[in-house]
Amino acid sequence: MILVTGATGRLGGQIVRLLRAAKMDVRALVRAGSEYFWLNDTGCTYFFGDLRDPQSLRRASKGCSHVIHAAGVEVESSENHHSVTTLQGSIDLVEAAKLRGVQHFVMVSCIGAGRGYENPHFDSQRQAEEHLRASGLSHTILRCAPFVEEFAKLAKDCADGERPRFWGSKDAQISPLARRDAALFSVASLDHPSAKHATLEIGGPETMKMEDLVQRALDKAGASSGPIWSGAGSMVAANLARVAGRRWKHWIQRQALLYGEDHEVDMGAMSESMGLPLTPVDQALDEALAAWVPGQDPEDRNEKVVHRQFQATVYAPGEVLWEDLPDGPMRETDD
Ligand SMILES: NC(=O)c1ccc[n+]([C@@H]2O[C@H](COP(=O)([O-])OP(=O)(O)OC[C@H]3O[C@@H](n4cnc5c(N)ncnc54)[C@H](OP(=O)(O)O)[C@@H]3O)[C@@H](O)[C@H]2O)c1
């Protein structure tokens, strides 16, 4: 059984589909209110838990031989933020995996996590990585380059008449990665010898200037105007960060570091040794623009629904009292 966190996310969903296509047993960790129905056709099983709830992680890991940890916090909220979820949640998941004798743990991280950036996103991922490396568990850490699909989304918004702000530098060098390739590497890392105890930076097959990538995406989406470019050091960034509050400040900083700094990856040797050909950027852009499925994009999911039959098993840390729940089978004790 393979436990996948972030299964309702864009990357995690693709990981679940790949694993199920290979007829592997998958347990998807799903948090209260997540929309998971679009994974029903995969035949994966669901475990209702939350990275902020260590007991749910211990229970979710029970009987699992492998873990792929692909959950992430994009924009922080006061309850779900990097220190409690990205850092502490990852630490608790690693500990749960150790307790349950998991054979291999794949952690999806982000390019730049090793660069010492002073930003909670990168810093929490770096510390979570360190915890996994020191845990003694067999593991792979995949530091992914920005996904091509993010640029398809940006271009689609521009084509729809919006003028989004883009926190990046036109001259930054980037090796954008197709999300499905990130999913492939995550799955291949489960048992590939070259991925064992390794921290790998993964990117796409081409390195290009950020400006060229954005323009390619805009052309493909048929957008007549592009985003408003704002560098990390711009006056607008500084002013917005000051007034926008902590979570937006962190988010702006993160975007500016991810899209404003050089993040080149040479994938030649690794792609060959793992036997995984990489998707060309044009193809990934075309596919992302052609197959836009709003329901599969968390940003486009307006309504969070929980299916009635699962109401009683949904965790909402700190909110649910056992005595409020309807009678059901006795809970298994797991400690
Ligand atoms: N996007 C990029 O360009 C990029 C680049 C490099 C690396 N990455 C990394 O790739 C990973 C996945 O990215 P993505 O684009 O697939 O993200 P995503 O679509 O935003 O998905 C995030 C997932 O994490 C889950 N999650 C959030 N908080 C949680 C919590 N407290 N407990 C359990 N699950 C929680 C979400 O569940 P809900 O459905 O309930 O919200 C969702 O399934 C992240 O680690 C990210 O840092 C992304």
PDBQT file of the ligand as one rigid body, heavy atoms in Angstrom, charges set to zero:
ROOT
HETATM    1  N1  LIG A 401       3.537  24.387  -8.521  1.00  0.00    +0.000 N 
HETATM    2  C1  LIG A 401       4.835  24.422  -8.819  1.00  0.00    +0.000 C 
HETATM    3  O1  LIG A 401       5.284  25.037  -9.809  1.00  0.00    +0.000 OA
HETATM    4  C2  LIG A 401       5.813  23.661  -7.945  1.00  0.00    +0.000 A 
HETATM    5  C3  LIG A 401       7.169  23.736  -8.224  1.00  0.00    +0.000 A 
HETATM    6  C4  LIG A 401       8.055  23.014  -7.445  1.00  0.00    +0.000 A 
HETATM    7  C5  LIG A 401       7.595  22.241  -6.394  1.00  0.00    +0.000 A 
HETATM    8  N2  LIG A 401       6.271  22.214  -6.131  1.00  0.00    +0.000 N 
HETATM    9  C6  LIG A 401       5.835  21.394  -4.976  1.00  0.00    +0.000 C 
HETATM   10  O2  LIG A 401       4.947  20.369  -5.408  1.00  0.00    +0.000 OA
HETATM   11  C7  LIG A 401       4.054  20.033  -4.359  1.00  0.00    +0.000 C 
HETATM   12  C8  LIG A 401       2.644  19.951  -4.877  1.00  0.00    +0.000 C 
HETATM   13  O3  LIG A 401       2.326  21.068  -5.651  1.00  0.00    +0.000 OA
HETATM   14  P1  LIG A 401       0.881  21.212  -6.321  1.00  0.00    +0.000 P 
HETATM   15  O4  LIG A 401       1.005  22.255  -7.370  1.00  0.00    +0.000 OA
HETATM   16  O5  LIG A 401       0.339  19.862  -6.681  1.00  0.00    +0.000 OA
HETATM   17  O6  LIG A 401       0.067  21.798  -5.082  1.00  0.00    +0.000 OA
HETATM   18  P2  LIG A 401      -1.534  21.924  -4.891  1.00  0.00    +0.000 P 
HETATM   19  O7  LIG A 401      -2.236  21.617  -6.173  1.00  0.00    +0.000 OA
HETATM   20  O8  LIG A 401      -1.751  23.254  -4.243  1.00  0.00    +0.000 OA
HETATM   21  O9  LIG A 401      -1.901  20.756  -3.860  1.00  0.00    +0.000 OA
HETATM   22  C9  LIG A 401      -1.566  20.836  -2.516  1.00  0.00    +0.000 C 
HETATM   23  C10 LIG A 401      -2.106  19.591  -1.831  1.00  0.00    +0.000 C 
HETATM   24  O10 LIG A 401      -1.691  19.626  -0.458  1.00  0.00    +0.000 OA
HETATM   25  C11 LIG A 401      -2.846  19.363   0.331  1.00  0.00    +0.000 C 
HETATM   26  N3  LIG A 401      -2.742  19.972   1.659  1.00  0.00    +0.000 N 
HETATM   27  C12 LIG A 401      -2.631  21.282   1.972  1.00  0.00    +0.000 A 
HETATM   28  N4  LIG A 401      -2.626  21.436   3.302  1.00  0.00    +0.000 NA
HETATM   29  C13 LIG A 401      -2.742  20.202   3.855  1.00  0.00    +0.000 A 
HETATM   30  C14 LIG A 401      -2.809  19.707   5.178  1.00  0.00    +0.000 A 
HETATM   31  N5  LIG A 401      -2.781  20.519   6.244  1.00  0.00    +0.000 N 
HETATM   32  N6  LIG A 401      -2.938  18.369   5.375  1.00  0.00    +0.000 NA
HETATM   33  C15 LIG A 401      -2.997  17.514   4.315  1.00  0.00    +0.000 A 
HETATM   34  N7  LIG A 401      -2.939  17.927   3.030  1.00  0.00    +0.000 NA
HETATM   35  C16 LIG A 401      -2.812  19.257   2.797  1.00  0.00    +0.000 A 
HETATM   36  C17 LIG A 401      -3.993  19.968  -0.458  1.00  0.00    +0.000 C 
HETATM   37  O11 LIG A 401      -5.250  19.460  -0.011  1.00  0.00    +0.000 OA
HETATM   38  P3  LIG A 401      -6.663  20.202  -0.304  1.00  0.00    +0.000 P 
HETATM   39  O12 LIG A 401      -7.206  19.584  -1.552  1.00  0.00    +0.000 OA
HETATM   40  O13 LIG A 401      -7.444  19.885   0.877  1.00  0.00    +0.000 OA
HETATM   41  O14 LIG A 401      -6.367  21.678  -0.461  1.00  0.00    +0.000 OA
HETATM   42  C18 LIG A 401      -3.624  19.496  -1.850  1.00  0.00    +0.000 C 
HETATM   43  O15 LIG A 401      -3.994  18.157  -2.023  1.00  0.00    +0.000 OA
HETATM   44  C19 LIG A 401       4.284  21.085  -3.261  1.00  0.00    +0.000 C 
HETATM   45  O16 LIG A 401       5.112  20.533  -2.262  1.00  0.00    +0.000 OA
HETATM   46  C20 LIG A 401       5.028  22.193  -3.980  1.00  0.00    +0.000 C 
HETATM   47  O17 LIG A 401       5.894  22.918  -3.112  1.00  0.00    +0.000 OA
HETATM   48  C21 LIG A 401       5.370  22.888  -6.877  1.00  0.00    +0.000 A 
ENDROOT
TORSDOF 0
